Amino acid sequence: MSSGMRTYGTGRRYVSKDNAIWASLDESPQALHILDTNVTNNELNKHASSFSIEIGKKASCVKKSEDESVKLLPKAADKTEERHKKSNSHLVPTIIVPSHGRNIAKTSDSDVNTSITESKMTENLNAGLQNRPQRKSTQLSYLLGLVDQQIPISFRDYIKTFKSSIYKIGEASYSEVFKVEKDEPIVLKIMPFGKENQIRCSDIINELKITKRLSSLEGYVDLQEAVIVKGTYPSILIKEWDRYDRQKESENERPDFFHSSQLFCILCLSHGGTDLEHLELSDWFETWNIFLKAAKALATGERKFEFEHRDMHWGNILIKRRNDEDLSYLLDEVSFDEFEDSNTSFPVSERSFTADSLEITLIDFTLARMRHTGSSSPIFNEFDDPELFSGRGDYQFDIYRLMAKVTKGQWGEYFPKTNILWLHYLLYQLLYKKTIPKPRDLREQQLKERLTKLFKLLEPVRRPHKGSCPLQNCAFPSAASLDEWINQQYDD
Ligand SMILES: Nc1ncnc2c1ncn2[C@@H]1O[C@H](COP(=O)(O)OP(=O)(O)OP(=O)(O)O)[C@@H](O)[C@H]1O
C-alpha cells in the first residue's frame, strides 16, 4: 500500500515506520503534536500512551483490553503477523483504531436473545440504551421495527434470494462487504452484532437510521433495503470469502465460526464505485471535482440534517466515473463549433468535461452525527472507544483528536467544523498522498493552485501563539460556509 498504512478494511490498522511524516512537508499541520497531548478528556490521554508501538516487537497482535490486560487476538491476528513478515516488512503492524465506537460489549449470547417484545419506537436511543445489557432485547426489538421485521430471518434463505453472482469486494473491522452482480449492482454490508467483540446493537441502529435518512441525498450512498438475519454464514459467501483471501489476503477471520444464534444486520446499498485510496486519479480536473463534490455533499447534509460525517477517511469516499455511454446524452448537448478556428485546444475541454462526469458517494456513518427529526434528539456516537484517539502515523488519526478538541467531548452537539477538519484531511490526501500527473495546461495548474490555497485556508492550526485557541485560524465554521465561498470565488 503506497501510504504505508491501512486505514480501513480491518480492525487492524498500521502505522508507518516514518513517524516524521510531516517533516518533509511545507504545509505541515501544526496540530499534531500540540493536540496529541491535549485531548480534552483526560481519560483519553491516559489511554493514548498505552498504544504506542515499538518497531520490531510483537506488538502487532496485541491490544489492551478494557481491563488493561494484554491479550492476543484470535486466529486472524496470527495470520496478519505472518503476512506482514512476508510482504509488509516496512509496516509496523499494531492495533490502533479497531473500530468506530464498537466497544467490546459486555454481553453474553443470551443478552441478545431473539424473543420479540412489543417494539417501542423511542427516538433517542443514543444515551439511554448503550451499555445497558438489560435492554438488549428492547434494542433488538427496536432494530427489527426499523427494518419492518418481527423476527430475524434465516441468513441462508435470505442469501438464496439473490439469483445472480455474489463477489466479496471488501472488508472492514467488523464487517464483510459483497457485491451482487446485476444491471444495477448492489452491495451487501454484512455486520455481525450483539456479542462480545462485535458491533453494539445501538451502533447498528444509529448507522441504519443515518444511512436511511441520507439515502436520497446527492453524494450519499443509497440504502435499498436492510434486513436482520440469523444463523451461520452461508457456504456461498464462505466460498467467495476464500476466493478473496487467496487473491487479496483477508485480514479478517474466516467467517465460518459463527453460531446458529448469531445475528447480522445486512445493509443493501447502491454500488458507489472505487474508494479514493484505491483509485488512480488521472488529472487535476478530476481531483478538483472530488474535493468539490465531497464539500458539497457535506454542505447539503449540514443544511438538511445538521450532519457531521466524523469519519470521512479515504476508504469512505467512493468514486465512480460515468462510462462513455452514460455520457453520450450529455455530449449531444455540447457544441464543438466554438473550438473550430480557436486557439483553445479541444482536449482541454474534453478532459474538463470528463472530470465533471465523476460521481462521489460517501459511506459509513458509524461515527456520524445528525438531527433525525425536527423535535427528536440527535443521533450520534459517544466516541467512547479510547483507542480512537491513540492512532499515530497518519493525519486521519489526528483528525479524531482534533474533533475531540472541537467538540470538547460533547459529541451530541452540532459542530460542523468537524466536516471542515475532514475536508482538510481530504485535501492533504489529494495533494500529498495521491500520485497525480503534473498539470498539463494552465487550467489544470489553476485547479491545483486552488486546492493548495484551500489546504492552507482550512488548516486547523496555523502558527499558534501563546493564548491562542487552536482551530481559530480556519475561517470556515462549516462545509456550508465553505461551499458558499467556493461558489462566490469560482464561478465555473
Ligand atoms: N456501497 C458501496 N459501494 C462500493 N464499495 C463499498 C460500498 N460500501 C462499502 N464498500 C467497500 O467496503 C469497504 C468497507 O466498508 P465500510 O467502510 O462501510 O465498512 P466499515 O466496517 O464501516 O469500515 P470502517 O473500518 O471504516 O469502520 C469500503 O472501504 C469500500 O471499499
The ligand as an SDF file (V2000), in Angstrom:
LIG
                    3D

 31 33  0  0  0  0  0  0  0  0999 V2000
  -21.7910    0.9680   -1.3160 N   0  0  0  0  0  0  0  0  0  0  0  0
  -20.5530    0.5550   -1.5670 C   0  0  0  0  0  0  0  0  0  0  0  0
  -20.0840    0.5150   -2.8360 N   0  0  0  0  0  0  0  0  0  0  0  0
  -18.8390    0.0800   -3.1290 C   0  0  0  0  0  0  0  0  0  0  0  0
  -17.9560   -0.3350   -2.1820 N   0  0  0  0  0  0  0  0  0  0  0  0
  -18.3560   -0.3170   -0.8950 C   0  0  0  0  0  0  0  0  0  0  0  0
  -19.6620    0.1240   -0.5090 C   0  0  0  0  0  0  0  0  0  0  0  0
  -19.7780    0.0390    0.8300 N   0  0  0  0  0  0  0  0  0  0  0  0
  -18.5890   -0.4340    1.2730 C   0  0  0  0  0  0  0  0  0  0  0  0
  -17.7300   -0.6490    0.2560 N   0  0  0  0  0  0  0  0  0  0  0  0
  -16.3480   -1.1480    0.3400 C   0  0  0  0  0  0  0  0  0  0  0  0
  -16.1560   -1.8200    1.5850 O   0  0  0  0  0  0  0  0  0  0  0  0
  -15.2180   -1.1060    2.4240 C   0  0  0  0  0  0  0  0  0  0  0  0
  -15.6820   -1.1860    3.8740 C   0  0  0  0  0  0  0  0  0  0  0  0
  -16.9780   -0.5820    4.0220 O   0  0  0  0  0  0  0  0  0  0  0  0
  -17.3620    0.3630    5.2420 P   0  0  0  0  0  0  0  0  0  0  0  0
  -16.3430    1.4630    5.3520 O   0  0  0  0  0  0  0  0  0  0  0  0
  -18.7750    0.7730    5.1110 O   0  0  0  0  0  0  0  0  0  0  0  0
  -17.1860   -0.6580    6.4480 O   0  0  0  0  0  0  0  0  0  0  0  0
  -16.9070   -0.3400    7.9820 P   0  0  0  0  0  0  0  0  0  0  0  0
  -16.9400   -1.6380    8.7290 O   0  0  0  0  0  0  0  0  0  0  0  0
  -17.8470    0.6870    8.4570 O   0  0  0  0  0  0  0  0  0  0  0  0
  -15.4200    0.2370    7.8930 O   0  0  0  0  0  0  0  0  0  0  0  0
  -14.5570    1.0330    8.9510 P   0  0  0  0  0  0  0  0  0  0  0  0
  -13.4130    0.1210    9.3320 O   0  0  0  0  0  0  0  0  0  0  0  0
  -14.0990    2.2650    8.2190 O   0  0  0  0  0  0  0  0  0  0  0  0
  -15.4680    1.3290   10.0910 O   0  0  0  0  0  0  0  0  0  0  0  0
  -15.1680    0.3100    1.8410 C   0  0  0  0  0  0  0  0  0  0  0  0
  -13.9520    0.9610    2.0860 O   0  0  0  0  0  0  0  0  0  0  0  0
  -15.3960    0.0510    0.3410 C   0  0  0  0  0  0  0  0  0  0  0  0
  -14.1870   -0.3210   -0.2950 O   0  0  0  0  0  0  0  0  0  0  0  0
  1  2  1  0
  2  3  1  0
  2  7  2  0
  3  4  2  0
  4  5  1  0
  5  6  2  0
  6  7  1  0
  6 10  1  0
  7  8  1  0
  8  9  2  0
  9 10  1  0
 10 11  1  0
 11 12  1  0
 11 30  1  0
 12 13  1  0
 13 14  1  0
 13 28  1  0
 14 15  1  0
 15 16  1  0
 16 17  2  0
 16 18  1  0
 16 19  1  0
 19 20  1  0
 20 21  2  0
 20 22  1  0
 20 23  1  0
 23 24  1  0
 24 25  2  0
 24 26  1  0
 24 27  1  0
 28 29  1  0
 28 30  1  0
 30 31  1  0
M  END
$$$$
